[in-house]
Amino acid sequence: MNGLTTSHIDVRDRWVEHPQGRLFTRTWAPADPPNPAHPASPIVLFHDSLGCVALWRDFPAALSAATARPVIAYDRLGFGQSDARSERPSLDFVAEETARYFPALREQLGLRKFIALGHSVGGGMAIHAAAEFAADCEALVTIAAQVFPEDRTLEGIRAARDQFQDPQQVERLARYHGDKTRWVLNAWIENWLHPGFASWSLAEVLPRVTCPVLAIHGELDEYGTTRHPELIGTLNGGPVRVEILPGTGHVPHRERPETVLGLVRELVAA
């Protein structure tokens, strides 16, 4: 990322044991933290529907450098380097991520206080984490999060489903998910387009979020209108800053990295 120095960031990989399989985690942390006696709480990243640790690319290192905090990313079960899953996630998979898997990460990585940051559906998972662990979540950042299955969201998924009929598209995704790639695609497409998922909403979860919130959304996001960050701003139980980035699509942290890093830095420094 232009203008960002990440040469003094240490990287450590660890595995988290879970009854259903191992979860891969990676931590980026300043080699010389500003106050070693009182370490800053980490920022935990929740990836999107096709994502994984590797697909965050250089954002976590840049985020650690920008905030002087550890940044932790992990592959959800069935994704990236984490163990495979055979069954498709239930239609309650957004809430289940926080209820079933995130507690194992907290326990085995020694996470007490944390900041939650999620992209796309990972934003919904981060919202659940902030609500369920309100006493320990110091701040929440959502990037291109969805809070209900909007028509634009479903249209974007249908368009992506057609694009993934191309074997080359599947091969590109397989660089990150290997033999799990088809499962990853099906888990995303089949759950979101399932008639039973039409009633999913975070409307009852958001009022339980009491920490400061930064909701970032691209004006041109192909998977959701600005209705999503607006609802986060309206329904959230704590202070909220909503930032709509002009000329930006579904991946603001890749399209406008300096802007996103600056916004997050301001939030965590407050």
Rosetta silent file (secondary structure, phi, psi, omega in degrees, C-alpha in Angstrom):
SEQUENCE: MNGLTTSHIDVRDRWVEHPQGRLFTRTWAPADPPNPAHPASPIVLFHDSLGCVALWRDFPAALSAATARPVIAYDRLGFGQSDARSERPSLDFVAEETARYFPALREQLGLRKFIALGHSVGGGMAIHAAAEFAADCEALVTIAAQVFPEDRTLEGIRAARDQFQDPQQVERLARYHGDKTRWVLNAWIENWLHPGFASWSLAEVLPRVTCPVLAIHGELDEYGTTRHPELIGTLNGGPVRVEILPGTGHVPHRERPETVLGLVRELVAA
SCORE:     score description
SCORE:     0.000 S_00000001
   1 L     0.000  136.451 -173.274    0.000    0.000    0.000 S_00000001
   2 L   -62.973  131.504  172.930    1.370    3.373   -0.985 S_00000001
   3 L    78.337    6.100 -176.888    3.044    5.375    1.753 S_00000001
   4 L  -113.647  131.754 -179.392    2.676    2.738    4.472 S_00000001
   5 L  -100.751  117.066 -179.239    5.638    1.145    6.234 S_00000001
   6 L  -118.736   14.024 -175.823    5.052   -2.440    7.319 S_00000001
   7 L   -70.873  -18.506 -179.223    8.696   -3.556    7.618 S_00000001
   8 L  -104.782   31.264  178.007    8.519   -3.451   11.426 S_00000001
   9 E  -109.368  124.478  175.815    5.513   -5.743   11.668 S_00000001
  10 E   -87.014  144.637 -179.127    5.991   -9.266   13.016 S_00000001
  11 E  -122.625  133.025 -179.611    3.822  -12.064   11.604 S_00000001
  12 E  -137.000  131.460  176.497    2.879  -15.227   13.472 S_00000001
  13 E  -101.982  139.809  176.922    0.706  -18.160   12.382 S_00000001
  14 E  -143.458  157.828  175.914   -1.167  -20.323   14.875 S_00000001
  15 E  -109.484  139.380  175.296   -3.790  -23.048   14.827 S_00000001
  16 E  -110.051  126.821 -179.310   -6.895  -23.002   16.987 S_00000001
  17 L   -84.318  135.144  177.641   -8.354  -26.373   17.929 S_00000001
  18 L  -139.227  146.556 -179.495  -12.122  -26.813   17.647 S_00000001
  19 L   -53.440  -26.342 -178.902  -14.225  -29.986   17.982 S_00000001
  20 L   -94.876   -6.430  178.932  -15.223  -29.650   14.314 S_00000001
  21 L   148.462  166.974 -178.404  -11.713  -28.964   12.979 S_00000001
  22 L   -81.771  144.992  177.437   -8.657  -26.735   13.195 S_00000001
  23 E  -112.590  131.282  178.554   -8.841  -23.022   12.402 S_00000001
  24 E   -86.605  133.169  177.263   -5.884  -21.219   10.831 S_00000001
  25 E  -129.513  152.536  174.690   -4.996  -17.810   12.287 S_00000001
  26 E  -136.602  135.808 -179.760   -2.405  -15.188   11.468 S_00000001
  27 E  -120.528  131.535  172.270   -1.358  -12.268   13.662 S_00000001
  28 E  -109.334  131.286 -177.976    0.421   -9.093   12.578 S_00000001
  29 E  -146.645  146.136  177.549    1.890   -7.030   15.413 S_00000001
  30 E   -59.338  132.990  178.615    4.301   -4.105   15.783 S_00000001
  31 L   -65.358  -30.339  177.872    7.815   -5.358   16.479 S_00000001
  32 L  -126.352   81.697 -178.354    8.241   -2.423   18.877 S_00000001
  33 L   -62.966  149.119 -174.662    4.834   -1.701   20.423 S_00000001
  34 L   -64.756  -29.342 -178.464    4.469    1.786   21.899 S_00000001
  35 L  -141.897   80.351 -175.369    3.633    0.549   25.415 S_00000001
  36 L   -59.274  -29.538 -179.351    4.746   -3.058   25.981 S_00000001
  37 L   -69.886  -25.457  179.229    3.694   -3.000   29.629 S_00000001
  38 L  -132.733   76.638 -175.203    0.098   -2.254   28.602 S_00000001
  39 L   -62.605  143.334  178.826   -0.422   -3.838   25.173 S_00000001
  40 L   -71.874  147.552  178.215   -3.229   -2.517   23.035 S_00000001
  41 L   -67.298  147.557 -175.771   -6.163   -4.800   22.386 S_00000001
  42 L   -79.827  159.520  170.469   -6.077   -6.499   18.967 S_00000001
  43 E   -97.386  123.644 -179.104   -8.241   -5.893   15.940 S_00000001
  44 E  -102.694  127.224 -177.744   -9.931   -9.145   14.857 S_00000001
  45 E   -98.311  132.717  175.193  -10.822   -9.492   11.165 S_00000001
  46 E  -112.539  117.884 -171.989  -13.893  -11.393    9.940 S_00000001
  47 L   -82.656  169.767 -176.408  -13.629  -12.212    6.226 S_00000001
  48 L   -81.404 -173.923 -170.601  -16.287  -12.160    3.512 S_00000001
  49 L   -65.729  -28.990  178.284  -18.202  -15.064    1.931 S_00000001
  50 L  -111.959   10.838 -170.563  -15.397  -16.122   -0.426 S_00000001
  51 L   -89.531 -178.632  177.601  -12.552  -14.788    1.683 S_00000001
  52 L  -171.756  178.910 -179.381   -9.760  -16.108    3.845 S_00000001
  53 L   -56.047  -48.015 -175.359   -6.627  -14.837    5.579 S_00000001
  54 H   -63.030  -30.765 -176.983   -4.628  -14.651    2.342 S_00000001
  55 H   -78.130   -7.318  168.620   -7.308  -12.629    0.564 S_00000001
  56 H   -71.310  -17.749  178.587   -6.951   -9.777    3.037 S_00000001
  57 L    56.005 -128.638 -175.135   -3.591   -9.360    1.215 S_00000001
  58 L   -91.920    4.512 -178.959   -1.501   -6.517    2.650 S_00000001
  59 H   -62.313  -45.365 -178.101   -4.353   -4.809    4.507 S_00000001
  60 H   -60.881  -42.715  178.875   -3.738   -6.455    7.934 S_00000001
  61 H   -63.332  -42.249  178.850   -0.048   -5.487    8.024 S_00000001
  62 H   -66.066  -36.409  178.753   -0.900   -1.945    6.969 S_00000001
  63 H   -66.703  -40.739  177.239   -3.674   -1.807    9.567 S_00000001
  64 H   -63.305  -42.610  178.819   -1.291   -2.946   12.295 S_00000001
  65 H   -65.329  -39.441 -176.713    1.239   -0.326   11.235 S_00000001
  66 H   -71.440  -32.649 -174.574   -1.401    2.415   11.068 S_00000001
  67 H  -105.499   -9.434 -175.629   -2.939    1.675   14.480 S_00000001
  68 L    58.152   37.197  179.637    0.109    0.300   16.360 S_00000001
  69 L  -129.168  155.242  169.308   -2.042   -2.657   17.380 S_00000001
  70 L   -65.446  147.065  175.105   -1.971   -6.396   16.743 S_00000001
  71 E  -126.325  128.694 -177.478   -4.293   -7.517   13.947 S_00000001
  72 E  -119.098  126.991  173.178   -5.640  -11.065   13.914 S_00000001
  73 E  -121.920  151.218  177.637   -7.280  -12.749   10.926 S_00000001
  74 E  -143.980  153.376  175.408   -8.549  -16.306   10.714 S_00000001
  75 L   -87.988  122.007  174.818   -9.974  -18.675    8.145 S_00000001
  76 L   -60.812  155.305 -179.886  -13.468  -19.784    9.049 S_00000001
  77 L   -56.935  127.634 -177.419  -13.946  -23.538    9.142 S_00000001
  78 L    98.712   -6.719 -175.478  -14.139  -24.742    5.534 S_00000001
  79 L  -119.054  154.466  171.872  -12.178  -21.774    4.161 S_00000001
  80 L    52.174 -126.278 -178.005   -8.542  -21.101    3.289 S_00000001
  81 L   -92.539   -5.662  177.120   -6.133  -23.192    5.331 S_00000001
  82 L   -69.255  163.549 -178.089   -8.655  -24.209    7.983 S_00000001
  83 L   -62.987  155.887 -178.592  -10.029  -27.752    7.965 S_00000001
  84 L   -74.781  158.534  171.791  -12.732  -28.726    5.500 S_00000001
  85 L  -120.768  147.469  177.987  -16.420  -29.036    6.278 S_00000001
  86 L   -96.759  -40.589 -177.704  -18.766  -31.545    4.710 S_00000001
  87 L   -86.083  152.681  175.341  -22.125  -30.059    5.626 S_00000001
  88 L   -75.616  142.742  176.813  -23.348  -26.709    4.392 S_00000001
  89 L   -56.943  150.040  178.305  -23.601  -24.031    7.116 S_00000001
  90 L   -68.871  169.615  178.758  -27.084  -23.573    8.528 S_00000001
  91 L   -70.205   -8.809  176.652  -29.175  -20.547    7.563 S_00000001
  92 L  -100.872   27.513 -171.261  -28.214  -19.074   10.930 S_00000001
  93 H   -64.213  -27.410 -179.029  -24.516  -19.170    9.996 S_00000001
  94 H   -66.215  -47.234  178.156  -23.875  -15.477   10.668 S_00000001
  95 H   -70.785  -35.858 -176.197  -24.851  -15.766   14.331 S_00000001
  96 H   -66.233  -28.427  179.070  -23.336  -19.237   14.668 S_00000001
  97 H   -59.122  -43.733  179.319  -19.858  -17.995   13.753 S_00000001
  98 H   -73.993  -37.043 -175.888  -19.760  -15.899   16.903 S_00000001
  99 H   -75.195  -36.074 -170.858  -21.537  -18.453   19.082 S_00000001
 100 H  -102.893  -36.412 -170.028  -19.598  -21.585   18.045 S_00000001
 101 H  -109.272  -41.216 -177.240  -16.178  -20.631   16.712 S_00000001
 102 H   -59.564  -37.317  177.608  -15.161  -17.172   17.925 S_00000001
 103 H   -59.702  -34.058  177.842  -15.110  -18.251   21.611 S_00000001
 104 H   -66.251  -39.592  176.337  -12.447  -20.875   20.783 S_00000001
 105 H   -62.763  -45.608 -178.613  -10.287  -18.188   19.184 S_00000001
 106 H   -60.103  -44.510 -176.666  -10.695  -15.924   22.189 S_00000001
 107 H   -67.529  -49.309 -172.285   -9.772  -18.654   24.626 S_00000001
 108 H   -79.399  -23.145  176.817   -6.800  -20.142   22.792 S_00000001
 109 H   -96.897    0.014  177.565   -5.342  -16.830   21.591 S_00000001
 110 L    68.525   37.221 -178.290   -5.877  -15.194   24.968 S_00000001
 111 L   -89.414  118.583  172.497   -8.189  -12.471   23.673 S_00000001
 112 L  -103.425  -80.469  173.551   -9.992  -10.498   26.349 S_00000001
 113 L   -79.862  146.566  179.825  -10.622   -7.002   25.015 S_00000001
 114 E  -157.148  164.143  170.463  -10.790   -6.696   21.223 S_00000001
 115 E  -115.235  131.087 -178.073  -11.919   -4.560   18.302 S_00000001
 116 E  -100.507  131.648  176.915  -14.060   -6.325   15.684 S_00000001
 117 E  -133.982  124.046 -178.384  -13.686   -5.518   11.985 S_00000001
 118 E  -133.906  143.859  178.449  -15.648   -7.365    9.319 S_00000001
 119 E  -108.428  132.940  177.246  -16.012   -7.129    5.549 S_00000001
 120 L    58.706 -125.844  178.901  -19.293   -7.959    3.774 S_00000001
 121 H   -64.137  -25.145  173.163  -20.968  -10.875    5.585 S_00000001
 122 H   -61.564  -26.396  174.422  -17.996  -10.746    7.941 S_00000001
 123 H   -64.634  -39.324  175.656  -19.375   -7.360    8.952 S_00000001
 124 H   -64.504  -38.479  177.413  -22.525   -9.101   10.145 S_00000001
 125 H   -66.485  -38.839  176.709  -20.393  -11.558   12.103 S_00000001
 126 H   -64.707  -36.750  176.465  -18.440   -8.674   13.634 S_00000001
 127 H   -62.047  -44.896  177.128  -21.750   -7.066   14.641 S_00000001
 128 H   -60.649  -42.221  179.433  -22.745  -10.286   16.399 S_00000001
 129 H   -61.261  -41.970  179.835  -19.361  -10.399   18.153 S_00000001
 130 H   -67.093  -32.281  179.885  -19.807   -6.812   19.362 S_00000001
 131 H   -78.009  -44.036 -175.744  -23.311   -7.598   20.614 S_00000001
 132 H   -72.974  -30.981 -178.094  -22.556  -10.945   22.271 S_00000001
 133 L  -119.838   49.746 -173.083  -19.362   -9.746   23.942 S_00000001
 134 L   -58.801  -32.954 -178.057  -20.384   -6.146   24.545 S_00000001
 135 L   -71.224  -21.370 -175.328  -18.334   -5.855   27.738 S_00000001
 136 L  -110.170  -16.451 -178.647  -15.124   -6.797   25.891 S_00000001
 137 E   -86.404  114.285 -174.709  -15.589   -5.298   22.413 S_00000001
 138 E   -82.635  -25.984  179.619  -14.027   -1.843   22.457 S_00000001
 139 E  -165.047  160.336 -178.800  -15.065   -0.807   18.946 S_00000001
 140 E  -133.431  134.212  174.547  -16.651   -2.183   15.781 S_00000001
 141 E  -123.969  124.910  172.240  -15.800   -1.500   12.139 S_00000001
 142 E  -111.920  137.035  177.583  -18.009   -2.737    9.322 S_00000001
 143 E  -124.143  114.030  178.687  -16.855   -2.535    5.710 S_00000001
 144 L    56.642   37.113 -177.853  -19.498   -3.114    3.012 S_00000001
 145 L   -76.378  150.546  171.030  -21.605   -5.048    5.530 S_00000001
 146 L  -108.478  142.175  178.047  -25.095   -6.335    4.790 S_00000001
 147 L  -117.403   -0.603  172.379  -27.782   -6.309    7.476 S_00000001
 148 L  -164.844  162.069 -178.346  -30.558   -7.994    5.453 S_00000001
 149 L   -79.003   85.304 -179.865  -30.842   -9.777    2.061 S_00000001
 150 L   -71.513  153.726  179.412  -31.414   -6.761   -0.177 S_00000001
 151 H   -56.212  -41.605 -179.853  -32.471   -7.251   -3.793 S_00000001
 152 H   -62.899  -37.585  177.941  -29.160   -5.788   -4.985 S_00000001
 153 H   -60.109  -49.125 -177.006  -27.284   -8.277   -2.797 S_00000001
 154 H   -68.182  -36.017  176.674  -29.141  -11.234   -4.270 S_00000001
 155 H   -64.154  -40.428  178.181  -28.775   -9.906   -7.821 S_00000001
 156 H   -64.042  -38.026  178.834  -25.029   -9.599   -7.296 S_00000001
 157 H   -68.789  -40.194  177.214  -24.833  -13.174   -6.037 S_00000001
 158 H   -62.892  -40.272  177.932  -26.797  -14.475   -9.009 S_00000001
 159 H   -63.961  -41.295  178.590  -24.451  -12.608  -11.351 S_00000001
 160 H   -66.218  -37.695  177.050  -21.432  -14.084   -9.548 S_00000001
 161 H   -57.800  -41.761  178.562  -22.965  -17.557   -9.766 S_00000001
 162 H   -67.189  -39.112 -179.981  -23.090  -17.178  -13.536 S_00000001
 163 H   -64.428  -33.784 -178.338  -19.493  -15.933  -13.653 S_00000001
 164 L   -80.010    6.246  167.670  -18.308  -18.967  -11.700 S_00000001
 165 L   -72.272  -19.161  177.352  -19.562  -21.214  -14.482 S_00000001
 166 L   -78.171  118.108 -179.034  -16.221  -20.265  -16.040 S_00000001
 167 H   -57.258  -30.286  179.392  -13.621  -22.843  -14.887 S_00000001
 168 H   -65.442  -34.481  177.318  -10.924  -20.155  -14.882 S_00000001
 169 H   -66.117  -40.659  178.912  -12.850  -18.200  -12.241 S_00000001
 170 H   -65.990  -39.966  179.522  -13.066  -21.317  -10.076 S_00000001
 171 H   -62.858  -38.070  178.551   -9.343  -21.969  -10.571 S_00000001
 172 H   -63.145  -42.543  179.329   -8.486  -18.462   -9.359 S_00000001
 173 H   -69.015  -31.581 -179.439  -10.488  -19.024   -6.184 S_00000001
 174 H   -65.892  -19.438  175.185   -8.914  -22.468   -5.752 S_00000001
 175 H   -60.283  -25.879 -176.253   -5.527  -20.792   -5.236 S_00000001
 176 H  -104.841  -29.116 -174.969   -6.859  -19.803   -1.830 S_00000001
 177 H  -115.244   -7.947  176.992   -9.275  -22.592   -0.904 S_00000001
 178 H    57.684 -133.546 -177.579   -7.877  -25.623   -2.720 S_00000001
 179 H   -67.394  -11.155 -178.704  -10.167  -28.645   -2.703 S_00000001
 180 H   -86.921   -0.219 -170.496  -12.666  -26.712   -0.590 S_00000001
 181 H   -59.277  -46.706 -179.095  -13.435  -24.227   -3.373 S_00000001
 182 H   -63.840  -37.557  176.862  -16.698  -25.729   -4.583 S_00000001
 183 H   -62.758  -43.501  179.828  -17.919  -26.010   -0.997 S_00000001
 184 H   -58.714  -46.143  179.402  -17.056  -22.337   -0.399 S_00000001
 185 H   -62.810  -46.251 -178.694  -19.031  -21.274   -3.464 S_00000001
 186 H   -65.212  -38.674  179.866  -22.035  -23.415   -2.607 S_00000001
 187 H   -60.563  -38.687  179.194  -22.061  -22.249    1.002 S_00000001
 188 H   -72.886  -56.417 -171.522  -22.292  -18.658   -0.192 S_00000001
 189 H   -68.031  -48.024 -174.003  -24.690  -18.974   -3.113 S_00000001
 190 H   -68.912  -36.158  179.522  -27.082  -21.604   -1.789 S_00000001
 191 H   -71.742  -46.688 -177.378  -27.527  -20.038    1.638 S_00000001
 192 H   -66.884  -33.008 -178.742  -28.048  -16.477    0.470 S_00000001
 193 L   -91.758    0.334  179.005  -30.466  -17.504   -2.287 S_00000001
 194 L   -69.106  133.522  179.916  -32.353  -19.979   -0.084 S_00000001
 195 H   -56.016  -31.683 -179.607  -36.002  -18.888    0.451 S_00000001
 196 H   -70.331  -14.589 -179.605  -35.589  -19.488    4.166 S_00000001
 197 H   -88.571   -6.911 -175.217  -32.844  -16.865    4.349 S_00000001
 198 L   -62.030  -25.983 -177.552  -35.116  -14.093    3.092 S_00000001
 199 L   -91.848   -0.231 -178.874  -36.171  -13.176    6.630 S_00000001
 200 L   -63.572  138.999 -179.984  -32.608  -12.888    7.986 S_00000001
 201 L  -160.646  151.275  174.801  -31.881   -9.507    9.556 S_00000001
 202 L  -100.801   13.442 -176.154  -29.584   -7.867   12.081 S_00000001
 203 L   -60.195  -34.072 -179.368  -32.306   -5.429   13.180 S_00000001
 204 L   -88.394  -11.790  179.982  -32.656   -7.092   16.592 S_00000001
 205 L   -88.799  -41.995 -173.802  -28.887   -7.493   17.059 S_00000001
 206 H   -56.295  -38.728  179.007  -27.717   -3.939   16.358 S_00000001
 207 H   -62.842  -17.441  178.897  -29.409   -2.324   19.398 S_00000001
 208 H   -87.309   -2.393  176.110  -27.259   -4.574   21.622 S_00000001
 209 L   -88.427  116.320 -175.125  -24.059   -3.072   20.184 S_00000001
 210 L  -112.982   -9.167 -179.472  -22.993   -0.332   22.593 S_00000001
 211 L   -79.079  165.820  174.262  -19.362    0.304   21.609 S_00000001
 212 L   -61.046  140.891 -175.715  -18.311    3.020   19.124 S_00000001
 213 E  -127.941  138.949  171.122  -18.987    1.952   15.534 S_00000001
 214 E  -118.827  116.608  179.354  -17.521    2.948   12.187 S_00000001
 215 E  -109.538  111.169 -178.213  -19.638    1.830    9.212 S_00000001
 216 E  -105.597  134.685 -178.717  -17.802    2.175    5.878 S_00000001
 217 E  -148.165  140.949  176.562  -19.621    1.591    2.598 S_00000001
 218 E   -83.151  136.738  179.391  -18.867    2.199   -1.057 S_00000001
 219 L   -58.316  -32.602 -175.528  -21.295    4.367   -2.981 S_00000001
 220 L  -105.411   20.770 -177.466  -21.128    1.912   -5.912 S_00000001
 221 L   -55.251  120.862 -177.547  -21.193   -1.317   -3.869 S_00000001
 222 L   -78.883   -6.136  179.866  -22.589   -4.009   -6.165 S_00000001
 223 L  -113.974   12.719  178.083  -23.744   -6.127   -3.199 S_00000001
 224 L   170.803  138.322  177.248  -25.699   -3.542   -1.244 S_00000001
 225 L   -78.518  177.970  178.390  -26.985    0.020   -1.280 S_00000001
 226 L   -70.963   -0.107  175.439  -26.215    2.610    1.380 S_00000001
 227 H   -59.663  -32.521 -177.511  -29.350    1.420    3.159 S_00000001
 228 H   -66.498  -55.630  177.406  -27.135   -1.008    5.099 S_00000001
 229 H   -63.663  -30.686  177.617  -24.786    1.509    6.770 S_00000001
 230 H   -63.776  -40.436  177.251  -27.750    3.816    7.296 S_00000001
 231 H   -67.682  -38.156  176.155  -29.527    1.072    9.256 S_00000001
 232 H   -59.244  -42.578  179.635  -26.356    0.409   11.237 S_00000001
 233 H   -67.355  -32.991 -177.159  -26.302    4.108   12.114 S_00000001
 234 H   -82.086  -41.742 -170.810  -29.991    4.165   13.028 S_00000001
 235 H   -92.114  -18.730 -175.959  -30.355    0.891   14.938 S_00000001
 236 L   -62.626  145.716 -177.165  -27.021    0.664   16.736 S_00000001
 237 L   -84.394   -4.921 -178.792  -27.142    1.096   20.496 S_00000001
 238 L  -127.422 -170.941 -179.927  -23.967    3.216   20.732 S_00000001
 239 L   -67.936  138.220 -175.379  -22.224    6.067   18.897 S_00000001
 240 E  -132.795  139.160  169.363  -21.897    5.520   15.150 S_00000001
 241 E  -118.480  121.144  179.405  -19.956    7.173   12.347 S_00000001
 242 E  -104.936  127.752  179.815  -21.173    6.326    8.843 S_00000001
 243 E  -124.819  113.911  175.954  -18.806    6.948    5.932 S_00000001
 244 E   -98.774  117.757 -175.567  -20.026    6.541    2.346 S_00000001
 245 E   -93.024  118.695 -178.562  -17.025    6.529    0.004 S_00000001
 246 L   -67.192  147.791  176.475  -17.769    8.006   -3.444 S_00000001
 247 L    63.789   23.452 -173.605  -16.762    6.085   -6.538 S_00000001
 248 L  -122.212  141.652 -178.465  -16.083    2.973   -4.461 S_00000001
 249 L   -96.709 -140.278 -169.357  -17.395   -0.577   -4.819 S_00000001
 250 L   -83.233  -10.359 -176.568  -17.638   -3.590   -2.541 S_00000001
 251 L  -125.849   69.473 -176.552  -14.011   -3.723   -1.349 S_00000001
 252 H   -58.014  -34.137 -177.604  -13.176   -0.252    0.031 S_00000001
 253 H   -71.296  -14.314  174.087  -10.090   -1.457    1.919 S_00000001
 254 H   -99.725  -34.414 -177.951   -8.592   -2.542   -1.420 S_00000001
 255 H   -81.287  -36.124 -177.886   -9.958    0.292   -3.557 S_00000001
 256 L  -132.711   59.962 -170.611   -9.344    3.143   -1.083 S_00000001
 257 H   -60.465  -44.116 -177.420   -6.827    1.707    1.417 S_00000001
 258 H   -63.697  -38.398  178.735   -5.390    4.970    2.740 S_00000001
 259 H   -64.304  -47.399 -179.078   -8.871    6.367    3.335 S_00000001
 260 H   -63.509  -45.089  179.794  -10.058    3.251    5.148 S_00000001
 261 H   -62.043  -39.448  178.590   -6.899    3.018    7.248 S_00000001
 262 H   -63.862  -41.226  179.005   -7.195    6.671    8.205 S_00000001
 263 H   -64.956  -44.001 -179.641  -10.811    6.234    9.303 S_00000001
 264 H   -67.040  -39.507  178.802  -10.025    3.163   11.388 S_00000001
 265 H   -59.535  -42.764  178.561   -6.983    4.866   12.925 S_00000001
 266 H   -62.719  -40.643 -179.047   -9.167    7.788   14.005 S_00000001
 267 H   -64.095  -50.176 -174.030  -11.714    5.439   15.580 S_00000001
 268 H   -74.257  -20.996  179.256   -9.251    3.367   17.608 S_00000001
 269 H   -80.983  -17.508 -175.134   -7.264    6.427   18.690 S_00000001
 270 L   -69.213    0.000    0.000  -10.333    8.125   20.161 S_00000001
